[in-house]
Amino acid sequence: MIQRARQYGFLCAAGFGVLLLVSTLTSPATADCDDDAPDRAAHFQRPRFQADVSACVEADSLYAILRVVLPYHQLSFRRSQRGLTARFDLIVHVYKQKRQVAGDVWSERIVISDRDGIHGSDARYVKDVFFDLEPGFHIFEVRVSEPTSGHEGVLCLGTDLPVRVPGRIALSTLLVGPCGLEGSVSQLRRDARVRSEFTDPRDTLCAYIELYHAGVDIDSVLVGWRLRTPRNETLHSGRRRYAAGDGITRLTWPVPVKELWLEAYELQVAVHAGDQKAQAVTRVSLLAETEAALAEFFRDLLDVLGYIASQEELERLRKATPSERKQVWDEFWKSFDPTPETDDNEFKTNFIRRVRHANAEFGVLRPGWRTDRGRIYITYGAPDQISRDAYGVGSRAVEIWYYDQLGLRFEFVDRGGYGDFELTGSGR
């Protein structure tokens, strides 16, 4: 199974939308991020890693949390007396209006006994960093730098911390998790079941949020919410009135997910209290399929699986009856699982993330997974390096993707000039 996963370059590969974060104590003039492009990511450079930054609003505090997830296989390990050792610096800069307002550097060392420790669901570095910040829009520049190899990955992220005005209502961060959870937003944020990605979807999740209205004379609040697709289509929506509490009102409601597909959705909420209105938004995505979604999207899925499945496997999936479909589907993915002894199937998770990234980044006149760049990305993951030339062959834009570890090179040309790059050459 591990050999099969390696065949497609999927073994514990980094996720899509790989977000890199940085923070050193250098001058703001050296920053790679700016207010006009906070989400520009150099995620094709090694070491690739995931990162997320969220603005956190609670009853008596305002702060941001930065999470960095770095798979071990992205690091350069060297032999040492204790086995294999990798060293890197995590550098984070936080800017507000082009002025650095926070930042730090963490010099980290990872030690494993042998190369088997490089792969697996637990073979990763995870760090959460809390920043106490003033209200306003902030840019996070994050860097993972390896002094010995000279490799460095960078990503820029933006987040907006809202202004709290006396006499005005305000909303906490919007959270999503299993229904029936108790506690404040501050407590729920530390609950591992509350997240943005779900690998074990049920028919219904619940949204949790707090309304802060100290000094505002209200008896009740009206909550309106909607769940939107990446194409801005409303899948589900609802309205409900709640009795107001004493300065803080905890709001929760069910969100149906049984029909959701393997995409990233946006949950939006608007709360009306008297003549005031407050809004919040969060992302919800599935990394596994419900039976209802599998039934609806099954035929489309078989086309995507053509990138990794054999003809025999595809034929077995096609011939499965509706009652057999889920079992055959699960057996197919089990054959790819690099760590069958765990509940997680890293290969499947990364495949879904790659398809999602391809749809988001490469779709022009057709879904991103159907494009040449999408196909290569889904099969091999993010390149180690990309060379871009806006005035390449016949004044057409050219991209060359390099997979250094695999010894592969792919050349794409935008023949039509509208961003649909076609594969024109490949090789070692």
C-alpha positions, 0 to 999 in steps of 0.5 A: 500500500505504501508503495502504491501511494508513493507511485502517485507522489501522495505519501503524506504529501503537503495539503493544498493551498499550502500556507506558509508563515513568517516572522523575523526581526528585520526591517519592514522594508524587507517584507514580502507581503503588502496590503494589496496582496495579503494572500500571495503565497510562495507555496511552490518552494520547499519546505512547503507547509500549511498555515492558518490565521484567525481573528479571535473575538471573545467577551473580554479579549481580542487576539489572533491565532496562527497555526503552522503545520509542517510535514516532516517529509518537507524537511532536510534531515541529516544523520546525528548521534541520535538518529536523523535531525532537521533544523529550521527557523519559524519566522513570523512578522505581523504588519499593520499599515506597513508597520511591523507590530509583532513578530518572533523567531523560533529555532526548532529541531526535529529528531527521529530515529530513522527514515520511517519516522518521516512519514505517517499522520503524526510525522509533522510539526504543529505550532499555535502562536497567539498574538495580542493585537489592536483592532484593524487589518493585519498582514502575517508574513510567515517563513520556514527557513532551513539554514543548512539547505538554504531552502525557505518557504513563505506565505502571506495571510491577512486577518481583520480584528474588529473594533469594539465600540461601547454601546454597539453590538459585536459578534465573537468568532463563529465556530462549527462543531458537533451539536450539543457542545457546552461552554463559552466560545473561549472554551469551545475554541480549545475543543478538538471537535471544533474545527473548519475541516471534518473527516467524519461528517454527520448529517448535521453540525452546529454553529456556535457564536456569542453576541456581546451587547453590554449597554445595549437595550434589547430583549431579543435578537434575530439570527439569519444564516446561510451556507454558500458554495464556492460559486456563491450559491446558497445551499441552506439558510435559516432565521431564528429569534433568540431571547437576549441574555445579560450582556452576552447571548450564546447563539447556536443552530444546526447546519445540515451537511449530509448533502455537502460535497468535498468542497470548502463552503462559507457559513455566513451569519447576520445578527439583528438587535434593535436597529443594529446589525453584526456579521461573521463568517467562517469556512466549513469543508469536508474531507470525507463524503456522506452517503447522500453526497456520494450518491449525488456526485458518484459519476463525477467522482469516477472521472476524477479517480481516473487520474489514480485508479486502474481500469479494473478499479474504475469498472468495479466502481461503475458496476457497483449497485447503489447498495454496494457503492459505499462499500466498494468506495471505501475498499478502493481508498483503503488500498491506498492508505499508507497508515492502515493502522490509524483512522486517518487515510492521509492519501485520500485526504490529500487527494481531496485537498488537491482536487479542491485546490485545482478547482479553485486555482486552475478552472477557467472555462471548465472545472480546474481538475479537468485542466492540464495543470489540475491533472498534474497537480492532483497526481504529483502535488505542488511542484518544488519550483515554478518558472513563469514567463509572461512573454514565452512561446509566440508571446504566450505565457509559459509555466514550467513546473519542476519536481526535483525529488521526482526528477520531473519537469512539465511545461504549460502554455496559455495558447488562448490568452485566457489562463487555460494552460495546456501541457506542451512538454514533460520529461525528466 
